[in-house]
Every structure is written in C-alpha cells, then in structure tokens.
Amino acid sequence: MLAAMLKAEVGDDVFSADPTVNALQEKAAQLFGMEAALFFPSGTMANQTAIKLHTQPGDKLFCDKWAHVFNFEGGGAAFNSGVSCHLIDGERGMFTANQLAEAASGRADIHVPYARLVCVENTTNKGGGACWDFEELKKIKAVCIENELSYHLDGARLFNALVAKNETAQQYGALFDTVSICLSKGLGAPIGSILLGTKAHIAKALRIRKLLGGAMRQVGYLAAAGIYALDNHVERLAEDHAKAAKIGEVLASCSYIKKVEPIETNIVIFYVNNTVNEVDFIQQLKEKNILITSMGSGKLRMVTHLDITNAMLEKLLKELRSF
C-alpha cells in the first residue's frame, strides 16, 4: 500500500484534477453500480454531507438509538444540518420496517418536523459488528418510498457485512439513495471515506464538502491507498472475523466475564462482572500493551483488523485466560 501511495500520480483535487482521486471515485461508483462518488477525509464528514444533502433545517431523520450518526458524530446532524433525530428502539443497532412504519406514521401538521431521511448503519458499531438482514433492508426501502423518505447507508464497515453475508456492493448500490463507505478500519487505508449517489447528489456534495473544510489538494497519495485497499483487502476481512470469534470463545470461558455479545464480524463487545472494575481491567491490559475501548454503560470493545497478527492474538488470549 505504501509503495502504491509513493507512486501515485497527483493533481489538484479542489479542481477535480487529481487523476488518482478520480480513478478511486470511478472505481467505487462502478463497484456499487451508482452514478458518482466523492472522496472524503472521514466517514463522519461523508455521513454529515449525506444528511445535509437530503434535509433542510427543521427536518428530522430516523435512525436506531445506537446509530453512529446520532451517538458518535459530535451532534453533527443538529449542528451542521439543523435536523433532529427520531431514535428507533432497535436490537443491536438494527430496527425493523414495521418499527419505521410506526415511527413515520401519525400527525403531519405544523407542530411536528418534516420527516425526510432514514439512516442505516451496517455493520453496527455499538451493536457489536452486527449485520443487517438484506430482506429487511428492502422492506425498509418500501416504507421509505411510501413515506417519501430518502435512504442513506452509513457503510463504515459495509465490506465486513458483504464478506460475512456473501452479499455484493451492487445490491446495496441499487437499494440506497446514498452510501458512505470507509477505506480505513478493516480495509486498512490510513485515511479516507467515499460517498456515493447520483451525479446530482455528488455535485451538491462537492460544495458541502468544501463548506465543511474537506476540500484537499494533492490527495491522490491517500486515494492510492484506497484503491489498493479495495483491490487487496476485502476478502481477507474473513481472517479478522475468525480472530474475533476466537477472542469471543475465550472471553466466554473466563469466570470474570458477565456477557459476550454475539459476534458476526470483527467487533467483540463484552461486559465484566460487577466484582471487576472495568477501568482497572482496561488499565491492566494497557500495561501489557493491549489496547481496548470502553463504549460506556459497561460495554468493552475489541476490534480485529489487518494489523493484528497471529502472535498478537495468541498474546491477547493468553492474558485473558490468566487475568
């Protein structure tokens, strides 16, 4: 990947003149069967741009109560777009078409915001890397059409879902109005996300990206990493899933663990018993150069990725067993 970055041909992407960025955008659009794509420095900026594309200040969007666009984007939906979030009480970050239909029904008068957008996150972060059922996503699309709602996919870990469920990018491109995908995380690029949509969407997104400070110059060096990631790092995500499953098996066998959430992809979420202080637990692992994340409410998270070697995995499993 680094070699590909160093060899990249670059230009000024502010004027859409960076050939490597253009190649990445064309590659992503073809992969999803969508009209156009735009390179972003972060998934949060890509998602926030999508929200602004589909809404006006005073509108509302629907998402799960655990959705990244609500919980982990700094209140950006309210700050950047002036919209409120109607939270749906789903399971592991996933709601049903029936739940959306119920939320979208009811009074439509001057007292309530216009409903404009539905945001879905696949895989779910706070839900432990859970994958949506594609048939349910199609049912949600029908509800969107019936209620004149736009449909956005926060595909931060979409490729994990594609590998785990044997699905294709084309399926998602045909279903959603806009899609964001992350090139870092499991795909291993140092930075970057892509927003996909119609040519009209992306023309407007280009202006919003500039407004948010996301216009970059000779950024083809980073786009080259994204091209390499898409070409070489998708199928290997199955290795991360296998490692996560091993971690889950060991955690489940440890007496100090209260619960391990179901593991579908590369995220492991678990809870320690009340007799164990989670802050101390995190610190003791940190002292052994093992870094994990607290997600609040007792949730502890581990994520596997291409930089986690087999030797690292064995060290982790050994420390968990002996804690």
NORLINHU-V558596 format. One record per residue. N is the residue number from 1. RES is the residue in three letters. SS is DSSP state (H for helix, E for strand, C for the rest). PSI is psi in degrees with one decimal (NA if undefined). OMEGA is omega in whole degrees, 0 to 359 (NA if undefined). Layout:
[[N/RES/SS/PSI/OMEGA] [N/RES/SS/PSI/OMEGA]]
//
This chain:
[[1/MET/C/-45.0/179] [2/LEU/H/-40.0/178] [3/ALA/H/-40.7/178] [4/ALA/H/-37.4/179] [5/MET/H/-43.0/183] [6/LEU/H/-26.5/181] [7/LYS/C/0.1/187] [8/ALA/C/140.2/171] [9/GLU/C/129.6/186] [10/VAL/C/162.9/175] [11/GLY/C/-159.8/183] [12/ASP/C/104.1/184] [13/ASP/H/-18.4/175] [14/VAL/H/-30.1/177] [15/PHE/H/21.2/181] [16/SER/C/34.8/185] [17/ALA/C/19.1/175] [18/ASP/C/111.0/186] [19/PRO/H/-31.7/181] [20/THR/H/-38.4/175] [21/VAL/H/-45.1/179] [22/ASN/H/-39.6/180] [23/ALA/H/-41.1/178] [24/LEU/H/-44.9/181] [25/GLN/H/-42.3/178] [26/GLU/H/-39.4/180] [27/LYS/H/-45.1/181] [28/ALA/H/-43.0/180] [29/ALA/H/-42.9/178] [30/GLN/H/-39.5/181] [31/LEU/H/-38.9/182] [32/PHE/H/-5.8/182] [33/GLY/C/30.8/180] [34/MET/C/163.4/189] [35/GLU/C/-38.8/187] [36/ALA/E/165.7/181] [37/ALA/E/158.4/180] [38/LEU/E/132.7/182] [39/PHE/E/133.7/180] [40/PHE/E/153.4/176] [41/PRO/C/-20.8/182] [42/SER/C/157.7/176] [43/GLY/H/-35.2/178] [44/THR/H/-44.7/179] [45/MET/H/-38.4/178] [46/ALA/H/-45.1/178] [47/ASN/H/-44.1/182] [48/GLN/H/-34.4/176] [49/THR/H/-42.0/179] [50/ALA/H/-42.0/179] [51/ILE/H/-43.1/180] [52/LYS/H/-32.0/177] [53/LEU/H/-40.6/191] [54/HIS/H/-5.7/188] [55/THR/C/169.1/170] [56/GLN/C/154.2/178] [57/PRO/C/135.6/183] [58/GLY/C/-13.6/177] [59/ASP/C/177.6/174] [60/LYS/E/154.4/173] [61/LEU/E/156.2/176] [62/PHE/E/135.0/174] [63/CYS/E/167.1/177] [64/ASP/E/154.5/181] [65/LYS/C/-20.8/179] [66/TRP/C/6.8/187] [67/ALA/C/143.8/179] [68/HIS/H/-38.5/183] [69/VAL/H/-22.4/178] [70/PHE/H/-44.4/190] [71/ASN/H/-33.4/194] [72/PHE/C/22.3/178] [73/GLU/C/30.5/170] [74/GLY/C/23.9/184] [75/GLY/C/23.7/186] [76/GLY/H/-33.5/180] [77/ALA/H/-40.6/178] [78/ALA/H/-43.5/186] [79/PHE/H/-46.3/186] [80/ASN/H/-36.9/188] [81/SER/H/-10.2/179] [82/GLY/C/30.4/181] [83/VAL/C/155.4/175] [84/SER/E/158.6/180] [85/CYS/E/123.3/173] [86/HIS/E/110.4/186] [87/LEU/E/131.8/179] [88/ILE/E/135.1/184] [89/ASP/C/77.7/181] [90/GLY/C/-167.8/180] [91/GLU/E/118.9/180] [92/ARG/C/37.8/177] [93/GLY/C/9.0/184] [94/MET/E/127.9/177] [95/PHE/C/173.3/182] [96/THR/C/165.3/176] [97/ALA/H/-37.5/179] [98/ASN/H/-39.8/178] [99/GLN/H/-41.2/178] [100/LEU/H/-42.9/180] [101/ALA/H/-40.9/179] [102/GLU/H/-42.0/181] [103/ALA/H/-33.8/184] [104/ALA/H/-11.8/182] [105/SER/C/176.0/176] [106/GLY/C/-164.1/189] [107/ARG/C/144.1/177] [108/ALA/C/74.7/181] [109/ASP/C/-168.9/186] [110/ILE/C/-10.8/182] [111/HIS/C/-15.1/186] [112/VAL/C/151.2/180] [113/PRO/C/155.1/170] [114/TYR/C/132.6/175] [115/ALA/E/124.8/187] [116/ARG/E/-27.6/196] [117/LEU/E/145.5/171] [118/VAL/E/129.0/178] [119/CYS/E/129.9/179] [120/VAL/E/138.7/179] [121/GLU/E/123.6/182] [122/ASN/C/121.1/355] [123/THR/C/165.9/181] [124/THR/E/132.8/181] [125/ASN/C/-60.7/182] [126/LYS/C/-19.3/177] [127/GLY/C/7.7/174] [128/GLY/C/34.6/178] [129/GLY/C/26.2/180] [130/ALA/E/146.4/181] [131/CYS/C/132.2/176] [132/TRP/C/148.6/171] [133/ASP/C/124.4/187] [134/PHE/H/-33.1/178] [135/GLU/H/-36.4/177] [136/GLU/H/-37.9/177] [137/LEU/H/-36.6/177] [138/LYS/H/-37.4/177] [139/LYS/H/-38.1/177] [140/ILE/H/-38.0/177] [141/LYS/H/-41.0/179] [142/ALA/H/-39.0/177] [143/VAL/H/-39.1/178] [144/CYS/H/-46.1/180] [145/ILE/H/-44.2/182] [146/GLU/H/-33.2/185] [147/ASN/C/11.5/178] [148/GLU/C/48.3/179] [149/LEU/C/136.9/171] [150/SER/E/160.9/189] [151/TYR/E/111.0/181] [152/HIS/E/137.2/176] [153/LEU/E/118.0/168] [154/ASP/E/93.2/184] [155/GLY/E/46.7/182] [156/ALA/C/-40.0/178] [157/ARG/C/35.4/184] [158/LEU/H/-38.2/183] [159/PHE/H/-28.7/172] [160/ASN/H/-41.8/179] [161/ALA/H/-41.3/180] [162/LEU/H/-43.5/180] [163/VAL/H/-43.8/183] [164/ALA/H/-35.4/186] [165/LYS/H/2.1/181] [166/ASN/C/47.6/179] [167/GLU/C/176.0/182] [168/THR/C/154.4/176] [169/ALA/H/-34.6/181] [170/GLN/H/-36.9/178] [171/GLN/H/-43.4/182] [172/TYR/H/-36.6/178] [173/GLY/H/-33.2/180] [174/ALA/H/-20.7/187] [175/LEU/H/-38.9/189] [176/PHE/C/152.2/175] [177/ASP/C/-43.1/176] [178/THR/E/150.5/180] [179/VAL/E/132.7/170] [180/SER/E/139.0/176] [181/ILE/E/146.1/181] [182/CYS/E/133.6/180] [183/LEU/C/-13.6/175] [184/SER/C/-139.9/184] [185/LYS/H/-128.4/186] [186/GLY/H/-30.9/181] [187/LEU/H/-16.7/166] [188/GLY/C/3.8/175] [189/ALA/C/152.4/182] [190/PRO/C/-22.6/184] [191/ILE/C/155.4/167] [192/GLY/C/141.4/173] [193/SER/E/166.4/181] [194/ILE/E/138.7/172] [195/LEU/E/131.5/181] [196/LEU/E/147.9/178] [197/GLY/E/-157.0/176] [198/THR/C/168.0/176] [199/LYS/H/-37.2/178] [200/ALA/H/-41.7/177] [201/HIS/H/-48.1/187] [202/ILE/H/-32.4/175] [203/ALA/H/-41.6/178] [204/LYS/H/-37.4/180] [205/ALA/H/-33.0/179] [206/LEU/H/-42.8/178] [207/ARG/H/-40.9/180] [208/ILE/H/-40.5/178] [209/ARG/H/-42.5/177] [210/LYS/H/-44.5/180] [211/LEU/H/-38.1/182] [212/LEU/C/-0.2/178] [213/GLY/C/20.0/185] [214/GLY/C/3.9/178] [215/ALA/C/128.5/184] [216/MET/C/157.8/185] [217/ARG/C/-106.4/184] [218/GLN/C/66.9/187] [219/VAL/C/5.0/178] [220/GLY/H/-25.0/177] [221/TYR/H/-36.3/178] [222/LEU/H/-35.8/178] [223/ALA/H/-33.2/178] [224/ALA/H/-36.6/177] [225/ALA/H/-38.1/178] [226/GLY/H/-41.1/177] [227/ILE/H/-44.7/179] [228/TYR/H/-40.4/181] [229/ALA/H/-45.2/180] [230/LEU/H/-32.9/181] [231/ASP/H/-28.6/192] [232/ASN/H/-14.7/192] [233/HIS/C/13.8/181] [234/VAL/C/-56.8/184] [235/GLU/C/-31.6/182] [236/ARG/C/-9.0/177] [237/LEU/H/-26.4/177] [238/ALA/H/-31.0/178] [239/GLU/H/-40.4/178] [240/ASP/H/-39.0/179] [241/HIS/H/-40.6/180] [242/ALA/H/-40.4/178] [243/LYS/H/-43.0/180] [244/ALA/H/-39.8/179] [245/ALA/H/-39.3/178] [246/LYS/H/-42.4/178] [247/ILE/H/-43.0/180] [248/GLY/H/-40.3/179] [249/GLU/H/-43.3/181] [250/VAL/H/-43.9/179] [251/LEU/H/-43.2/181] [252/ALA/H/-23.4/181] [253/SER/C/-5.7/183] [254/CYS/C/132.7/186] [255/SER/C/-22.4/183] [256/TYR/C/0.4/181] [257/ILE/E/127.0/180] [258/LYS/E/-43.3/186] [259/LYS/E/143.6/171] [260/VAL/E/125.1/178] [261/GLU/C/153.6/176] [262/PRO/C/140.5/183] [263/ILE/C/116.9/179] [264/GLU/C/-31.8/185] [265/THR/C/-119.3/188] [266/ASN/C/12.0/180] [267/ILE/E/131.2/178] [268/VAL/E/117.2/177] [269/ILE/E/131.4/183] [270/PHE/E/167.8/181] [271/TYR/E/138.2/175] [272/VAL/E/159.1/178] [273/ASN/C/161.9/180] [274/ASN/C/-21.8/180] [275/THR/C/-9.4/181] [276/VAL/C/127.8/176] [277/ASN/C/119.5/186] [278/GLU/H/-32.0/178] [279/VAL/H/-42.5/177] [280/ASP/H/-38.8/179] [281/PHE/H/-47.9/179] [282/ILE/H/-42.0/182] [283/GLN/H/-41.9/180] [284/GLN/H/-36.8/176] [285/LEU/H/-37.8/180] [286/LYS/H/-37.3/179] [287/GLU/H/-20.7/176] [288/LYS/C/15.9/179] [289/ASN/C/33.0/174] [290/ILE/C/116.0/187] [291/LEU/C/125.2/176] [292/ILE/C/169.5/187] [293/THR/E/140.4/169] [294/SER/E/132.7/179] [295/MET/E/10.2/182] [296/GLY/E/163.2/179] [297/SER/C/30.1/177] [298/GLY/C/-3.6/181] [299/LYS/E/126.9/172] [300/LEU/E/142.8/188] [301/ARG/E/136.2/168] [302/MET/E/141.9/180] [303/VAL/E/128.9/177] [304/THR/C/149.8/181] [305/HIS/C/-179.2/191] [306/LEU/C/-14.2/178] [307/ASP/C/-2.3/176] [308/ILE/C/108.3/183] [309/THR/C/168.1/176] [310/ASN/H/-36.5/179] [311/ALA/H/-41.0/177] [312/MET/H/-42.7/180] [313/LEU/H/-45.7/181] [314/GLU/H/-38.6/177] [315/LYS/H/-44.2/179] [316/LEU/H/-48.7/182] [317/LEU/H/-38.4/179] [318/LYS/H/-44.9/181] [319/GLU/H/-36.3/178] [320/LEU/H/-41.9/181] [321/ARG/H/-31.7/186] [322/SER/H/1.9/184] [323/PHE/C/NA/NA]]
//
